[in-house]
Amino acid sequence: MTPHPRFETYANQKVSIGGQKICFSTNGIAVTPERPTLVLVHGAGGSKLDWPQSWRSVAEATAPFGLPSSTAVLPGQGGQALHAHPVIAIDLPGHGGSGGLSLPDITGHSRAVTGFLQAL
């Protein structure tokens, strides 16, 4: 089965921070001040693929594959469904589709996430 073109658009984007390419995917919902944006950061040795496909993909793109948009609810958000918010899943440096080497500590990873968000 050929992937939906919009799924391809949002699945493996890259941004450069400090000379390294950081790979990420998004669910395609625009970031605005009115909605919280969720940034999914995987654990050591993981990648953005650790997160459920329906969280990190465009609902209309995953539907043909039998993957519904998430019905998860944001904590403290009055029952707002997750699929109503922008979701960004990143591959930390040296993980998944991102370049460079894995960083030695949490401080380095937090700086990478901060740099990634600033680059966006």
Backbone torsions as a table, in degrees:
resi	resn	phi	psi	omega
1	MET	NA	132.4	179.1
2	THR	-79.8	131.2	178.7
3	PRO	-60.8	146.2	175.5
4	HIS	-60.1	135.0	-176.8
5	PRO	-56.9	-35.5	-179.6
6	ARG	-69.7	-33.9	176.3
7	PHE	-60.6	-44.0	178.7
8	GLU	-61.0	-38.9	-178.4
9	THR	-60.4	-39.5	-174.0
10	TYR	-98.3	-8.9	-170.9
11	ALA	-76.8	-42.3	-173.5
12	ASN	-135.4	66.7	176.7
13	GLN	-85.2	160.2	178.1
14	LYS	-137.8	146.7	174.8
15	VAL	-134.1	147.8	-178.3
16	SER	-100.1	127.9	172.8
17	ILE	-131.5	127.0	179.4
18	GLY	54.9	34.9	178.9
19	GLY	81.2	1.0	178.3
20	GLN	-109.3	141.1	175.3
21	LYS	-86.3	125.2	177.2
22	ILE	-107.9	122.2	-178.9
23	CYS	-88.8	142.3	177.8
24	PHE	-153.1	163.7	172.6
25	SER	-130.5	159.7	-178.9
26	THR	-140.2	157.0	177.5
27	ASN	-84.0	1.4	174.3
28	GLY	85.9	-0.4	178.6
29	ILE	-85.4	130.0	-175.9
30	ALA	-64.3	140.8	175.7
31	VAL	-78.4	126.2	177.2
32	THR	-139.0	159.1	178.3
33	PRO	-64.6	-20.4	-176.5
34	GLU	-77.1	-19.1	-175.7
35	ARG	-123.5	138.3	172.6
36	PRO	-65.3	142.7	174.4
37	THR	-104.1	132.2	178.0
38	LEU	-98.8	129.8	175.9
39	VAL	-113.1	116.7	-178.7
40	LEU	-92.3	119.0	-179.5
41	VAL	-117.3	122.1	-178.3
42	HIS	-76.5	169.5	177.9
43	GLY	-87.1	-178.9	-179.2
44	ALA	-57.0	132.1	178.1
45	GLY	78.0	1.8	-176.9
46	GLY	-97.5	-161.7	176.4
47	SER	-159.7	176.9	178.5
48	LYS	-61.3	-20.6	179.7
49	LEU	-70.8	-9.6	175.7
50	ASP	-67.7	-21.5	-178.2
51	TRP	-88.5	148.3	-179.4
52	PRO	-57.0	138.3	-179.6
53	GLN	-53.0	-41.3	-176.0
54	SER	-69.3	-18.0	177.4
55	TRP	-80.8	-32.5	-169.9
56	ARG	-110.7	16.8	-178.3
57	SER	-132.9	160.2	178.3
58	VAL	-71.9	125.4	-175.6
59	ALA	-54.0	-43.3	-177.8
60	GLU	-69.4	-20.5	178.0
61	ALA	-84.4	-32.8	-178.1
62	THR	-86.2	-19.9	-178.7
63	ALA	-55.4	-42.0	179.1
64	PRO	-61.6	-19.3	179.8
65	PHE	-94.9	5.6	-179.5
66	GLY	79.3	18.6	-179.5
67	LEU	-106.4	105.5	-179.2
68	PRO	-72.6	161.1	172.4
69	SER	-67.3	152.0	-173.9
70	SER	-65.0	139.7	173.9
71	THR	-100.8	8.7	177.7
72	ALA	-60.6	150.1	-178.8
73	VAL	-114.0	137.5	178.6
74	LEU	-71.3	131.8	177.6
75	PRO	-62.0	136.3	175.8
76	GLY	69.8	12.7	-177.1
77	GLN	-109.0	18.8	176.1
78	GLY	65.9	31.5	175.8
79	GLY	83.0	16.1	178.5
80	GLN	-70.0	129.1	-179.4
81	ALA	-71.3	146.8	-178.9
82	LEU	-58.7	-36.3	-176.0
83	HIS	-69.1	-4.4	178.0
84	ALA	-92.3	3.3	-175.3
85	HIS	-125.3	150.9	174.3
86	PRO	-65.4	135.7	177.3
87	VAL	-128.4	129.6	178.1
88	ILE	-123.9	125.8	176.2
89	ALA	-113.5	125.2	-176.8
90	ILE	-111.4	157.1	167.7
91	ASP	-102.3	118.2	177.6
92	LEU	-62.2	160.2	178.7
93	PRO	-52.4	136.1	179.1
94	GLY	77.0	10.8	-179.2
95	HIS	-127.4	150.4	175.7
96	GLY	51.2	-127.0	-178.3
97	GLY	-90.2	3.8	-178.8
98	SER	-85.3	149.1	179.0
99	GLY	-83.8	-178.4	176.7
100	GLY	80.5	-170.3	179.7
101	LEU	-104.6	153.0	174.5
102	SER	-61.6	142.7	-177.9
103	LEU	-83.8	150.8	-171.5
104	PRO	-77.4	-14.2	-175.7
105	ASP	-153.7	171.4	-178.6
106	ILE	-61.9	-37.4	179.9
107	THR	-59.7	-44.6	178.0
108	GLY	-62.4	-41.9	178.8
109	HIS	-66.9	-38.8	179.5
110	SER	-66.5	-35.7	175.8
111	ARG	-65.5	-38.6	178.4
112	ALA	-64.2	-43.1	178.8
113	VAL	-64.7	-42.4	177.9
114	THR	-61.6	-45.2	177.9
115	GLY	-61.7	-40.3	177.9
116	PHE	-60.1	-48.9	-179.2
117	LEU	-63.3	-38.8	177.9
118	GLN	-66.0	-37.7	179.9
119	ALA	-66.4	-33.1	177.6
120	LEU	-71.5	NA	NA
